[in-house]
Amino acid sequence: MHRRAADARLGTARTAARQVTARTTHPTAETGRPGDLVKRNFIAVRPNQLWLADLTYVGTSVGWVYAAFVLDAHSRMIAGWQVATSLYTDLALDALKTAIWCRENQGVAAGAVGG
């Protein structure tokens, strides 16, 4: 209440932002969580030794945008990514495929023709 009174004195108005969240998962009791394969040790001594993946979503004025990223733990650079307007099953897999393709084709000029 004090903040509203102070805002009124200063001539500023604050509106409560309506918080809307996307429901990205629907967990069930019988679904187990995947194991922690790296035991929270996110250190890699060489490139491509350990890749990390993440999914996130951002609300925009026209709806939700979902993004999947694959990061190289050694360089801390994005190795692959994929963005979509719907959270489809293979979004993370598409980001992984992009990362693999980029690593396999490093140094290849875009549009290069073999011969």
N, C-alpha and C positions, 0 to 999 in steps of 0.2 A: 504494500500500500504506500509506503514511503517513496518508492521509486516513481509511482504514478503522480504523486503530489509534486515531486521534484521536476518531473517531465512537464507537468502543467505549468509550473512557474517559469521554466525555461522556454516554453512554447514549442516543445517537441512532443511528438506522439509516438508511442510504441504500440505496435499491434502484436498480439500473440500469434506466432507462426503456427499454422496447423501442421502438425507432424503426421506425415503419411509415410508408411514404410511398405516396401514390397515384401511379400511373403515368398522367399526363394526356396525354402525347403519345407517338406511336410514329413517330419520324422515319425517313424512308427516304432513300437516297442520291440519288434523282432529284428529291426535293422541295427546292425552293429556298426560301430565307428571303425574306420581303417586305422591300422596300427601306425605308430610313429617310427618310420623306418630309419630315420637319422638320429633318433633320441635327442631332438632339439639341438643338435650340433650342426649349425649352418655354415661351417667353415670348409672351403674347398681350396686346395693348394695349386690346382691347375684348372684351366678352362674346361668346361663340359664335364667336370667330375660330379657336380651336383646342381641340378636344376630345381627350382621351386616354382610352385604354381599358386595363383590366387584368382579368385572371382570377386568382382565388385559390381555395384550398380549405382547409377546416378539418376536422380529424378530431374527431368527437364520440363519445360513448359508444355511439351506435347506427349509426355509419357516417360517411361523408364528406358534407360540404355544400360545394357549389360556388357561388361568387359572381362575377358580372361587374359591373364598375363603369365608368361613363363620367364623366369629370371635365372640368369647364370649366377650362382652363389659366389664364384671367384671374382668375376668382373663387376658384379652387381648391376649388370645391364640387362635390358629386356631382350631376351633371345627370340621371343615370338609373342604375338598377341592376336586377338580376335574380338570384334565388337559386333553386337547385334541388338535389335530392338525387342527381341524375345529371348527368354532364357531356355534355350533348347538343350537337349541332352548332350550333344557333342560339342558344345561351345569350347570347353576346356581342351578337348581332344583336337579341335581345329587349331587352337593356339599352339599346342604341342607339335602338330604337323608343320605349322609355319616355322617354328623354331628349328626343327630338324632340317627342313628344306633350306633355311637360311644358312645354317652351319655347314651343310653339305655343299652349298654353292658359294661360299665365301671366295671373293676374288674373281668371280665370274662376272664379266661385264653384262649388264642388262641387254638382252636382245642379241647376244653373241651367238653365232652360228658355227657349229663344229664342222670340221671338214678336212 
